[in-house]
Amino acid sequence: MVARLFGRTGRSRAAVSLVALPFLLLPTGCAWSGDEETDDAPSAEGGGTFPVEVPTKFGTVTVPEEPRRVVALGWGDAETALALDVQPVGASDWLAFGGDGVGPWAEGLYEESPEIIGTLEPEYDRISELNPDLILDTKSSGSQERYDQLSRIAPTIGVPDEEADEYKTSWQEQVRLVATALGRATQGEELTAELEGQFAAAAEEHPEFAGRTVTVGSLYSGGWGAYVRGGGRIEFLEALGFENNPAIQEQATEAFSVSVSNERLDLLDADVILMTAIGVEASAIEDDPLYQAVPAVADGRARVMAPEVGEPFAANTPLSIPHALDMMLPVLQELTADS
């Protein structure tokens, strides 16, 4: 099973590269008003008391009534809504899954497929045509222009604060924002507690993880890179007891990743190395002589993640996290067994 999950032939389908891309936002003349008719739209059961107010980077957003037509644009927003028993009518497919735009762990949760909306450059006209009464954009660039365009269409829940710009909203904060906007704050709190309990149980079951350093790196068309705190990957592993590679973490800027030059691949060295191949073959990592010379690699304490484990890890949603834990724990246990 371990060999199948972390194989040489796995390829990542991630739609966004390790380094954040500039976003081109398009103009729109669409507007929303609180009295538009949406009675014919589907609605989930169990909504709370409205109106609700949601503090965000862009100010407090008032959701006047229980949303019936939700468009989920931010990274993981659609799966977060699904975890709260709400089915968006429009959603973005950040990891290019196809179909309903969700990972295999969430297949079958839609009763009716959502309209798939672009990611880096949202298609504002198509969003407006869906007649949404709520737009979720809680894990996104945090661009003022993007928010302004969306909020002209419908009440929009953007990133929580400036520190969450460039996709740095934690899954806990994302659940809180989405659950509050949907009138399901209590359900959101219960979901967060359940997931945090799964992390705590896994950390207790695997005390060998505590204090071990880890590097989560990548090779893509632009070169080598590694993740720092802010994007969810490192926080996932820290919740299990690991510590991010200090040599990588100290290079952190406002982004959730840093570039690593070919000449400094030694910076990747840690107790455990997990790598992702983005748009390249896994062999491009594994067969690189400079990578092979990294001590952890030479000692067998490094793996290239195949898509079936890398995707739930990268998605980092309430629906993907349990799946990622199930897939990763056996391999992490193996990598720390003799170190």
C-alpha positions in Angstrom: 0.0 0.0 0.0 2.8 2.4 0.9 4.5 1.9 -2.5 1.2 2.5 -4.3 0.6 5.8 -2.4 4.1 7.2 -2.9 5.1 5.9 -6.3 7.5 7.1 -8.9 4.8 7.6 -11.5 2.5 9.9 -9.7 1.8 13.3 -11.2 0.1 16.2 -9.4 -2.9 17.8 -11.1 -2.6 21.0 -9.0 -4.0 23.9 -11.0 -2.0 26.5 -9.0 1.8 26.4 -9.0 3.9 26.6 -5.8 4.5 30.3 -6.4 1.4 32.6 -6.4 0.4 33.9 -9.9 -0.7 37.5 -10.6 -4.4 37.7 -11.0 -6.2 39.6 -13.7 -9.7 40.7 -12.6 -12.3 41.6 -15.1 -14.9 44.4 -14.8 -18.6 43.9 -14.3 -21.6 46.0 -14.1 -23.7 43.5 -12.2 -25.3 44.4 -8.8 -27.2 42.7 -6.1 -30.1 43.7 -3.9 -31.5 42.0 -0.9 -35.0 41.6 -2.3 -34.3 39.6 -5.5 -36.5 36.5 -5.9 -34.8 33.1 -5.4 -37.6 31.0 -4.2 -37.1 28.4 -6.9 -33.5 27.6 -5.9 -32.5 24.6 -3.8 -31.9 25.0 -0.1 -30.4 22.8 2.6 -32.3 22.1 5.8 -31.1 23.4 9.2 -30.3 27.1 8.7 -30.0 29.3 11.7 -31.4 32.7 12.7 -30.9 35.6 10.2 -29.6 38.2 9.6 -26.0 37.2 10.5 -22.9 39.4 10.4 -19.5 38.1 9.3 -16.4 40.2 10.0 -13.9 40.1 7.2 -10.9 42.0 5.9 -13.2 44.1 3.9 -15.6 45.0 6.8 -18.5 43.3 8.4 -20.8 41.6 5.8 -24.5 41.2 6.6 -26.3 38.1 5.2 -29.9 39.1 5.5 -31.6 35.8 4.9 -30.7 32.1 4.8 -28.7 31.7 1.5 -30.4 29.6 -1.1 -28.1 30.1 -4.0 -24.5 29.9 -2.9 -21.5 30.4 -5.2 -18.2 29.0 -3.7 -15.1 30.5 -5.3 -12.3 30.3 -2.8 -9.9 27.4 -2.5 -11.9 24.7 -0.5 -15.0 26.9 -0.1 -17.2 24.4 -2.0 -16.1 21.4 0.0 -16.5 23.4 3.2 -20.1 24.2 2.3 -20.8 20.6 1.4 -19.4 19.5 4.8 -22.0 21.8 6.3 -24.8 20.2 4.2 -25.1 23.1 1.8 -24.7 22.5 -2.0 -23.3 25.5 -4.0 -24.9 26.2 -7.3 -21.6 27.4 -8.6 -18.0 26.5 -7.6 -14.4 26.7 -8.6 -12.3 23.6 -9.3 -8.9 24.6 -8.0 -7.2 21.2 -8.3 -8.7 20.5 -11.7 -10.6 17.4 -10.5 -13.2 17.8 -13.3 -16.8 16.7 -12.8 -18.3 18.5 -9.8 -14.9 20.1 -9.0 -14.4 18.1 -5.8 -12.0 15.3 -4.8 -12.9 11.6 -4.8 -13.6 11.9 -1.0 -16.5 14.2 -1.8 -17.9 12.5 -4.9 -21.7 12.0 -4.8 -22.4 14.8 -2.3 -24.0 17.0 -5.0 -27.6 16.2 -5.9 -27.2 18.6 -8.9 -23.9 19.5 -10.4 -22.7 23.0 -9.8 -21.7 25.4 -12.5 -17.9 25.4 -12.6 -16.4 28.9 -12.4 -12.8 29.9 -13.2 -10.3 30.2 -10.4 -7.6 32.9 -10.8 -9.9 35.0 -13.1 -13.5 34.5 -12.0 -16.0 34.7 -14.8 -18.2 37.5 -13.3 -20.9 37.4 -16.0 -21.4 33.7 -15.4 -21.5 34.2 -11.6 -24.1 36.9 -12.0 -26.2 34.6 -14.3 -26.4 32.2 -11.4 -28.3 34.8 -9.4 -26.4 34.1 -6.1 -27.5 35.4 -2.8 -24.1 34.6 -1.2 -20.6 34.3 -2.6 -17.9 32.5 -0.6 -14.3 33.6 -1.4 -12.7 33.0 2.0 -9.5 31.4 0.8 -8.3 33.5 -2.1 -5.9 36.3 -3.1 -7.5 38.8 -0.8 -7.5 41.3 -3.7 -9.6 44.4 -3.1 -10.4 44.5 -6.8 -11.6 40.9 -6.8 -13.7 41.5 -3.7 -15.2 44.7 -5.2 -16.2 43.0 -8.4 -17.8 40.1 -6.5 -19.6 42.2 -3.9 -21.4 44.1 -6.7 -23.1 40.8 -7.5 -24.0 39.5 -4.1 -22.9 39.6 -0.4 -19.4 38.2 -0.5 -17.4 36.6 2.3 -13.8 37.3 1.6 -10.6 36.5 3.5 -10.8 37.2 7.3 -7.9 39.7 7.5 -4.8 40.8 5.7 -2.7 38.0 7.1 -4.9 35.6 5.2 -4.1 37.2 1.8 -2.7 34.9 -0.9 -4.6 31.7 0.2 -3.4 31.7 3.8 -6.8 31.3 5.4 -6.6 28.3 7.8 -9.2 25.5 7.4 -10.5 26.4 10.9 -11.0 30.0 10.0 -12.6 28.9 6.7 -15.1 26.7 8.5 -15.9 29.5 10.9 -16.5 32.1 8.1 -18.6 29.7 5.9 -20.6 28.3 8.8 -21.4 31.7 10.2 -22.5 33.0 6.7 -24.7 30.0 6.2 -26.3 30.4 9.7 -24.7 27.1 10.9 -22.2 28.4 13.4 -22.8 25.6 15.9 -22.5 23.0 13.2 -19.2 24.6 12.2 -17.9 24.5 15.7 -18.8 20.9 16.0 -17.1 20.1 12.7 -13.9 21.9 13.8 -13.8 20.1 17.1 -14.2 16.8 15.4 -11.4 17.3 13.0 -9.1 18.8 15.6 -9.8 15.7 17.7 -8.7 13.5 14.8 -5.4 15.3 14.7 -5.0 15.0 18.5 -5.7 11.3 18.4 -3.3 10.7 15.6 -0.5 12.7 17.4 -1.2 10.7 20.6 -1.1 7.4 18.7 2.2 8.4 17.1 4.5 10.0 19.7 7.4 9.3 17.3 6.4 12.3 15.3 6.9 14.8 18.1 9.7 17.2 17.5 10.8 15.6 14.2 11.6 18.2 11.5 9.9 17.9 8.1 10.3 19.5 4.7 7.4 19.7 2.3 8.9 20.6 -1.0 8.1 20.6 -4.7 9.5 20.6 -8.2 7.6 22.4 -10.9 8.3 24.2 -14.2 9.8 27.2 -12.4 12.2 25.2 -10.2 12.4 23.8 -6.7 10.5 25.2 -3.7 9.4 24.4 -0.2 6.4 25.3 1.9 6.3 27.5 5.0 3.5 28.1 7.5 0.4 29.8 6.1 -0.8 27.5 3.4 -2.1 24.6 5.5 0.4 21.9 4.6 2.8 22.7 7.3 0.1 23.3 9.9 -1.3 19.8 9.0 2.0 18.2 9.9 2.6 20.4 12.9 -0.8 19.3 14.3 0.7 15.7 14.3 3.8 16.8 16.2 6.3 17.6 13.4 8.3 20.8 13.2 8.8 22.6 9.9 12.4 22.6 8.7 13.9 25.7 10.4 16.2 26.4 7.5 13.2 26.7 5.2 10.9 28.4 7.7 13.3 31.3 8.4 13.2 32.3 4.8 9.4 32.8 4.9 8.0 36.0 3.5 4.3 36.9 2.9 3.8 33.9 0.7 3.3 30.3 1.9 6.2 29.0 -0.1 9.8 29.8 -0.8 12.1 29.1 -3.8 15.1 26.8 -3.4 17.9 27.0 -5.9 19.5 23.9 -7.4 22.7 24.8 -5.6 21.0 24.9 -2.2 19.0 21.7 -2.3 20.8 20.8 0.9 18.3 23.2 2.6 15.6 20.5 2.1 17.3 18.2 4.5 15.2 17.3 7.5 14.1 14.2 9.5 11.4 13.6 6.9 11.0 15.0 3.4 7.7 15.0 1.4 7.9 16.2 -2.2 5.3 17.0 -4.8 5.8 16.9 -8.6 3.8 19.7 -10.1 3.5 19.3 -13.9 6.6 17.1 -14.1 7.3 13.4 -13.6 8.2 12.2 -10.2 11.4 10.8 -11.7 12.5 14.4 -12.3 12.8 14.7 -8.5 14.0 11.2 -7.6 16.6 11.0 -10.3 18.2 14.4 -9.8 21.7 13.9 -8.5 21.7 17.0 -6.3 18.4 15.8 -4.7 19.8 12.3 -4.2 22.7 13.8 -2.3 20.5 15.3 0.4 21.2 13.2 3.5 17.5 12.4 4.2 17.0 11.3 0.6 20.2 9.1 0.8 18.9 7.6 4.0 15.5 6.7 2.6 13.6 9.3 4.7 12.1 11.1 1.7 9.1 10.3 -0.5 7.5 11.9 -3.6 3.7 12.1 -3.0 1.5 10.5 -5.7 -1.7 12.4 -6.5 -4.0 10.2 -4.4 -2.2 11.3 -1.3 -0.9 14.8 -2.4 -4.3 16.0 -3.5 -6.2 15.6 -0.2 -3.2 17.0 1.6 -3.2 20.0 -0.6 -7.0 20.5 -0.6 -6.9 20.8 3.2 -10.7 20.9 3.5 -13.0 19.4 6.2 -13.8 16.6 3.7 -10.3 15.9 2.5 -8.5 16.0 5.9 -9.7 12.7 7.2 -8.8 11.1 3.9 -5.4 12.7 4.0 -4.8 11.4 7.5 -5.7 7.9 6.6 -3.4 8.0 3.6 -0.4 9.7 5.2 -0.1 8.2 8.6 1.3 4.8 7.6 4.0 6.4 5.4 4.9 9.0 8.0 5.2 6.2 10.5 7.5 4.3 8.2 9.7 7.4 7.5 10.2 8.0 11.2 10.7 4.4 12.3 14.5 4.3 12.2 15.4 8.0 12.5 
